[in-house]
Structures are given as C-alpha cells and as structure tokens.
Amino acid sequence: MLTNLLVGSQYPTYQVFVSFFVSCLITALLMPPFIRLMRKDGIGQQVRADGPQTHLVKQGTPTMGGVIILAGMILTTVLFARWTPDLILCVAATIATGLLGLLDDVESVSHGRSLGLTPSQKMLGLIVISVSFCLLAVNWVGVPPTITFPGGFTLDLGVLGFNIGGVSVPWLYLIFVFLLLAGLSNAVNLTDGLDGLAGGTVMVVMLAMSMVAFSYDEINLSVFAAASAGACVGFLWHNCYPAAIFMGDTGSLALGAGFAALAVLTKTEVTSLVMGGLFICEALSVMLQVISFKTTGKRIFLMAPLHHHFEKKGWSETKVVIRFWIVSAMFAAVGFALYFQLR
C-alpha cells in the first residue's frame, strides 16, 4: 500500500519532497534577519504572569515568527504548485487566519500584555473566515457538504440547506466547518506554549496530510501541506530550546486553519481530528479545567493547557516537548490508518 502511495500517482513525487526541503531552507534563512529586526524594534513576547515561573526568562523574546513561516509556505507553493481553485481557497483561509493572528500579536505587543484581541473579536474573525471558506468550498470547488466516518458511514449535512441567489447554503455543514476551523486554530494556539512544541507537532500532522492529499492525486494540496511541514522545520531551527523566536498567534492560528482547510478539501474531517489528537487533548484540558473550577472550585490539572501540567509535575521543558512529539506522531499514524478505511 505504501508503494502504491509513493509511486502510483500520475504526478512526480519529487515536487512534494523538494517543496518540503525548499520551504525549510527559505524559512530557516529568512528567520535570522527577521529576529534581528524584531529585537531592533523591541518587539517581544509578553509572558503570562500566572504561568510557570520558569517561563519568565522568556519575556521579551522576539515573536511573530509566523510571518516567516507563512512566507516560506507561500513562496514554496508558488514555485512548485499550480493554482487550482482548491489550493487558492486553502491558501486564502490560511493567510486570512494568519492575518487575524497578526492583529492579535500586534495588539499584544503594543499594549504590553500577554492577551491581544478579545475573545469576541477573535471569534468574529474566525466566523467570517470559516463561513466564507465553507461557502466557497461547496459552491466554487465542489466539496460535498458531507462527513464520512471510518467504516464508510456518510452523514449528509446539506440535506437541510437552502439556496440564496443560486448559492447553496448548507447551514449544518457551515456550523461544522466553523467548529473544525476555529477549534483546530485555537487548539494549535493553545499547544504553542513551549519551545518547539507547536512547530514539531504541526510538522507531524502536515506530513500526514501531505500523504493523504498525494494519495488522492491532489498534488497541489500535497505540495502545500509539505511546504507547511518544511516551514515548521525551518522555524524549529530557531525555536528549539532555548527559543530565539516564537511563532505567535500569526503562526499558530494560521497553521491550525491550514490543517482544517486541508481536512475539508480532502474530505478527511473526521480522521483529521484523530491525526491532530494532541491538539484536541490540549484544548480539552483547558475546557475541563475551566468547567471543573467554575462548578466545583477544584482543578483537574496542576495547570492547563496539558503541557504545563507535566511541567508542574517536574518534567523538563525539553522532555515534555519530545514526548508530545512522539504522542503526536502516534495520533497521526492512527488517523492515517483510519483514513484508508474511508477510501
């Protein structure tokens, strides 16, 4: 099966492999001058006052490295992919969410606090992006408003939809895509709390998504996913402990949205949730912590998100990151295996 995956396509495999390495190189080379620019302008990360005390030394570390991650992804995609409607839509959703994250980062840095945009402002932006993406995916790209589960069961979320001026509005699918895109964007954002954690885990899932897209002969989406993974590797060169720069919300929100967009366009929405299982666990840890504290006054975890819980238990930052990479790879492998049951 793996042999068929690698050589069974009518498209040359080298485009995907080369895009990974080129994106990695572009990002790694552009990052140092960007770091110097951020330091010169005094643009640095604002650390949570209630976070682990060991993180206070990170105060002022250059941030918004997601700008260079996006640059590496887009430049590589321009070089190695054809701009088909599905690729244009995927890139547009990623850039739009990255711009939302950039606004959040700028707001945070300019006001000298760890929180940027308000939750309602972020949510409004994600609603606009996800609804626009979904409507274009259904009406322009031709993505069916359905969800397919492992085993072959398909749920049609367009059955209660309606048309406005010839535009199909599958409102149940709109809600689902919003939850997927907003959920994964915020989940990756929550995961971005330790040096190298978000970059490494996103790299893993994007490599898996590249293989998924390639197996469908969606070479252009495969190139984009591989370029995203490569950009994460180039970023990790500078983000490994102790980090010289952080990706900020610019990178984490954009990468989460790119992951969600790929899932919708390849019709692997369900298996993507398994592939990104680590992100789901991080998000759930925050939700459970808040619910437990508000209802019982007690905390389930020593600190949320989940990676901070293990820090509080005495794990070093590097140990948490590497072990979370391994867990992320396991989730990606299970999700990739389930994906073949959908074919």
C-alpha positions as CSV (number, residue, x, y, z in Angstrom):
1,M,0.0,0.0,0.0
2,L,2.9,2.4,0.8
3,T,4.4,1.6,-2.5
4,N,1.2,2.5,-4.3
5,L,1.1,5.7,-2.3
6,L,4.5,6.8,-3.4
7,V,4.7,5.7,-7.0
8,G,1.1,5.0,-8.0
9,S,0.3,8.6,-8.8
10,Q,0.5,10.2,-12.3
11,Y,2.3,13.1,-10.7
12,P,6.0,13.2,-9.9
13,T,6.8,12.6,-6.3
14,Y,9.8,14.9,-6.3
15,Q,7.6,18.0,-6.2
16,V,6.4,17.1,-2.8
17,F,9.8,16.2,-1.4
18,V,11.5,19.2,-2.9
19,S,8.8,21.6,-1.6
20,F,9.4,20.3,1.9
21,F,13.2,21.0,1.8
22,V,12.9,24.3,-0.1
23,S,10.3,25.6,2.4
24,C,12.5,24.5,5.3
25,L,15.5,26.3,3.7
26,I,13.6,29.5,2.9
27,T,12.2,29.7,6.4
28,A,15.5,28.9,8.2
29,L,17.4,31.6,6.1
30,L,14.8,34.3,6.4
31,M,14.4,33.9,10.2
32,P,17.7,35.4,11.4
33,P,17.2,38.8,9.8
34,F,13.6,38.8,11.0
35,I,14.8,38.1,14.5
36,R,17.3,41.0,14.3
37,L,14.5,43.3,13.1
38,M,12.2,42.3,16.0
39,R,15.0,42.8,18.5
40,K,15.9,46.2,17.0
41,D,12.3,47.3,17.2
42,G,11.9,45.8,20.7
43,I,9.0,43.5,19.6
44,G,8.9,40.7,22.1
45,Q,6.7,38.1,23.7
46,Q,4.6,39.0,26.7
47,V,4.6,36.1,29.2
48,R,1.6,35.2,31.3
49,A,2.0,36.4,34.9
50,D,0.2,33.3,36.1
51,G,2.2,30.9,34.0
52,P,5.1,28.7,35.1
53,Q,7.8,30.8,36.8
54,T,10.5,29.2,34.7
55,H,8.9,31.0,31.7
56,L,9.5,34.5,33.0
57,V,13.0,34.4,31.4
58,K,11.2,34.3,28.0
59,Q,9.8,37.7,28.5
60,G,10.8,39.9,25.5
61,T,11.8,37.0,23.2
62,P,11.1,38.1,19.6
63,T,7.7,36.9,18.4
64,M,5.5,36.9,15.2
65,G,7.8,34.3,13.6
66,G,4.6,33.0,12.0
67,V,5.2,35.8,9.4
68,I,8.2,34.0,8.1
69,I,6.6,30.6,8.4
70,L,3.8,31.8,6.1
71,A,6.4,33.4,3.7
72,G,8.2,30.1,3.4
73,M,5.0,28.2,2.8
74,I,3.6,30.6,0.2
75,L,6.8,31.1,-1.7
76,T,7.4,27.4,-2.0
77,T,3.8,26.8,-3.0
78,V,4.2,29.4,-5.8
79,L,7.3,27.6,-7.0
80,F,6.0,24.0,-7.1
81,A,2.2,24.0,-7.3
82,R,-0.5,25.0,-9.8
83,W,-3.0,27.5,-8.5
84,T,-6.2,25.3,-8.8
85,P,-9.4,26.5,-7.0
86,D,-8.9,24.2,-4.1
87,L,-5.3,25.3,-3.5
88,I,-6.3,29.0,-3.8
89,L,-9.0,28.5,-1.2
90,C,-6.7,26.6,1.2
91,V,-4.0,29.2,1.0
92,A,-6.5,32.1,1.3
93,A,-8.0,30.6,4.5
94,T,-4.5,30.1,5.9
95,I,-3.4,33.6,5.2
96,A,-6.7,35.2,6.4
97,T,-6.4,33.4,9.7
98,G,-2.7,34.3,9.9
99,L,-3.6,38.0,9.5
100,L,-6.1,37.6,12.3
101,G,-3.3,36.2,14.4
102,L,-1.1,39.0,13.3
103,L,-3.6,41.6,14.6
104,D,-3.7,39.7,17.9
105,D,0.1,39.7,18.1
106,V,0.4,43.4,17.3
107,E,-2.3,44.2,19.8
108,S,-0.5,42.2,22.5
109,V,2.9,43.7,21.8
110,S,1.7,47.3,21.5
111,H,-0.2,47.1,24.8
112,G,2.5,45.1,26.6
113,R,0.2,42.3,27.7
114,S,0.0,38.5,27.1
115,L,-3.5,38.8,25.6
116,G,-4.2,40.6,22.4
117,L,-7.6,40.7,20.7
118,T,-10.6,40.0,22.9
119,P,-12.2,36.5,22.6
120,S,-15.3,38.0,20.9
121,Q,-13.1,39.8,18.3
122,K,-11.2,36.6,17.6
123,M,-14.4,34.6,17.3
124,L,-16.0,37.1,15.0
125,G,-12.9,36.9,12.7
126,L,-13.0,33.1,12.7
127,I,-16.7,33.1,11.9
128,V,-16.2,35.3,8.9
129,I,-13.2,33.2,7.7
130,S,-14.8,29.8,8.2
131,V,-18.2,30.7,6.7
132,S,-16.6,32.3,3.6
133,F,-14.3,29.3,3.3
134,C,-17.1,26.8,3.5
135,L,-19.4,28.6,1.1
136,L,-16.6,28.8,-1.5
137,A,-15.6,25.2,-0.9
138,V,-19.1,24.0,-1.6
139,N,-20.1,26.3,-4.4
140,W,-16.8,27.0,-6.2
141,V,-14.6,24.0,-5.5
142,G,-17.5,21.5,-5.4
143,V,-16.8,20.0,-2.0
144,P,-19.9,17.9,-0.9
145,P,-21.4,19.0,2.5
146,T,-20.9,15.6,3.9
147,I,-18.9,13.9,6.7
148,T,-17.5,10.4,6.2
149,F,-16.7,8.2,9.1
150,P,-14.3,5.3,9.3
151,G,-16.2,2.3,8.1
152,G,-17.9,4.1,5.2
153,F,-20.8,5.8,7.0
154,T,-21.6,9.2,5.5
155,L,-23.6,11.9,7.1
156,D,-25.2,14.4,4.7
157,L,-25.2,17.9,6.4
158,G,-26.5,19.6,3.3
159,V,-29.9,18.0,3.4
160,L,-31.4,20.9,5.4
161,G,-29.6,23.6,3.4
162,F,-31.2,26.2,1.2
163,N,-30.3,28.4,-1.8
164,I,-29.9,32.2,-2.0
165,G,-29.5,33.6,-5.4
166,G,-28.1,30.3,-6.7
167,V,-25.7,29.9,-3.8
168,S,-26.0,26.7,-1.8
169,V,-26.0,27.4,2.0
170,P,-25.7,24.1,3.8
171,W,-26.1,25.6,7.3
172,L,-25.4,22.5,9.3
173,Y,-22.1,22.0,7.3
174,L,-21.3,25.7,7.8
175,I,-21.5,25.1,11.6
176,F,-19.4,22.0,11.4
177,V,-16.7,23.7,9.3
178,F,-16.7,26.6,11.7
179,L,-16.2,24.3,14.7
180,L,-13.4,22.5,12.9
181,L,-11.5,25.5,11.7
182,A,-12.0,27.6,14.8
183,G,-11.4,24.6,17.0
184,L,-8.1,23.5,15.4
185,S,-6.8,27.0,15.1
186,N,-7.4,27.6,18.8
187,A,-6.1,24.2,19.7
188,V,-2.8,24.7,17.9
189,N,-2.6,28.2,19.5
190,L,-3.0,26.6,23.0
191,T,-0.4,24.0,22.1
192,D,2.1,26.8,21.3
193,G,3.3,27.2,24.9
194,L,6.7,25.5,25.0
195,D,9.8,26.0,22.8
196,G,9.4,23.7,19.8
197,L,6.1,22.2,20.8
198,A,3.7,23.6,18.3
199,G,6.2,23.6,15.4
200,G,7.1,19.9,15.9
201,T,3.6,18.7,16.3
202,V,2.2,20.6,13.4
203,M,5.1,19.3,11.2
204,V,4.0,15.8,12.0
205,V,0.3,16.3,11.1
206,M,1.1,18.3,8.0
207,L,3.4,15.5,6.7
208,A,0.4,13.1,7.3
209,M,-1.9,15.5,5.4
210,S,0.5,15.7,2.6
211,M,0.5,11.9,2.2
212,V,-3.3,11.9,2.3
213,A,-3.6,14.6,-0.4
214,F,-1.0,12.8,-2.5
215,S,-2.9,9.5,-2.3
216,Y,-5.9,11.3,-3.9
217,D,-3.6,12.7,-6.6
218,E,-4.2,16.2,-5.2
219,I,-0.6,17.1,-5.9
220,N,-1.1,20.9,-5.3
221,L,-2.6,20.4,-1.8
222,S,0.1,17.9,-1.1
223,V,2.8,20.4,-2.0
224,F,1.1,23.0,0.2
225,A,1.0,20.6,3.2
226,A,4.6,19.5,2.6
227,A,5.7,23.2,2.4
228,S,3.9,23.8,5.7
229,A,5.7,21.0,7.3
230,G,9.0,22.2,5.9
231,A,8.4,25.7,7.1
232,C,7.8,24.3,10.6
233,V,11.2,22.5,10.5
234,G,12.9,25.7,9.3
235,F,11.3,27.5,12.2
236,L,12.3,24.8,14.7
237,W,15.9,25.5,13.9
238,H,15.5,28.8,15.7
239,N,12.6,27.9,18.1
240,C,14.2,24.9,19.8
241,Y,15.0,25.3,23.4
242,P,16.0,28.0,24.3
243,A,13.9,29.7,21.6
244,A,15.3,32.6,19.7
245,I,11.8,33.5,18.4
246,F,8.2,32.4,18.9
247,M,5.7,31.9,16.1
248,G,3.0,33.9,17.9
249,D,-0.7,33.7,17.0
250,T,0.3,34.7,13.5
251,G,1.8,31.2,13.1
252,S,-0.3,29.0,15.4
253,L,-3.7,30.2,14.2
254,A,-2.7,30.1,10.5
255,L,-1.2,26.6,10.8
256,G,-4.3,25.3,12.6
257,A,-6.6,26.8,9.9
258,G,-4.4,25.4,7.1
259,F,-4.7,21.9,8.7
260,A,-8.5,22.3,8.9
261,A,-8.8,23.6,5.4
262,L,-6.8,20.6,4.1
263,A,-9.1,18.3,6.0
264,V,-12.2,19.8,4.4
265,L,-10.8,19.8,0.9
266,T,-9.6,16.2,1.1
267,K,-12.8,15.1,2.9
268,T,-10.9,13.8,5.9
269,E,-12.6,15.9,8.5
270,V,-13.1,13.0,11.0
271,T,-9.7,11.4,10.6
272,S,-8.0,14.8,10.8
273,L,-9.4,15.1,14.4
274,V,-7.6,11.8,15.1
275,M,-4.4,13.0,13.4
276,G,-4.5,16.2,15.4
277,G,-5.4,14.3,18.6
278,L,-2.7,16.0,20.6
279,F,-4.2,19.4,19.8
280,I,-7.6,18.2,20.8
281,C,-6.2,16.9,24.2
282,E,-4.6,20.3,24.8
283,A,-7.9,22.2,24.1
284,L,-9.9,19.7,26.2
285,S,-7.6,20.1,29.1
286,V,-8.4,23.8,29.2
287,M,-12.1,23.3,28.8
288,L,-12.2,20.7,31.5
289,Q,-10.1,22.8,33.9
290,V,-12.4,25.8,33.5
291,I,-15.6,23.8,33.9
292,S,-14.3,21.9,36.9
293,F,-13.1,25.1,38.7
294,K,-16.3,27.0,38.0
295,T,-18.6,24.2,39.1
296,T,-16.6,22.6,42.0
297,G,-13.9,25.1,42.8
298,K,-11.3,22.4,42.2
299,R,-8.8,21.9,39.4
300,I,-8.3,18.7,37.5
301,F,-4.8,19.5,36.3
302,L,-2.0,21.3,38.1
303,M,-2.1,23.8,35.3
304,A,-3.7,24.0,31.9
305,P,-3.0,23.5,28.9
306,L,-1.9,20.0,29.4
307,H,1.8,20.6,28.7
308,H,2.0,22.9,31.7
309,H,0.6,20.2,33.9
310,F,3.5,18.0,33.1
311,E,5.9,20.9,33.7
312,K,4.4,21.3,37.2
313,K,4.9,17.6,37.8
314,G,8.6,18.1,37.3
315,W,9.2,17.2,33.7
316,S,11.8,19.5,32.0
317,E,10.5,21.6,29.1
318,T,12.6,19.5,26.6
319,K,11.2,16.2,27.9
320,V,7.6,17.5,27.6
321,V,8.2,18.6,24.0
322,I,9.9,15.5,22.8
323,R,7.3,13.2,24.4
324,F,4.5,15.3,23.0
325,W,6.1,15.0,19.5
326,I,6.0,11.2,20.0
327,V,2.4,11.2,21.1
328,S,1.5,13.5,18.1
329,A,3.2,11.0,15.7
330,M,1.2,8.2,17.2
331,F,-2.1,10.1,16.7
332,A,-1.1,10.9,13.2
333,A,-0.3,7.3,12.4
334,V,-3.6,6.1,13.8
335,G,-5.5,8.7,11.9
336,F,-3.7,7.9,8.7
337,A,-4.6,4.2,9.1
338,L,-8.2,5.1,9.7
339,Y,-8.1,7.3,6.6
340,F,-7.6,4.2,4.4
341,Q,-10.9,2.8,5.7
342,L,-12.6,5.8,4.1
343,R,-11.3,5.1,0.6
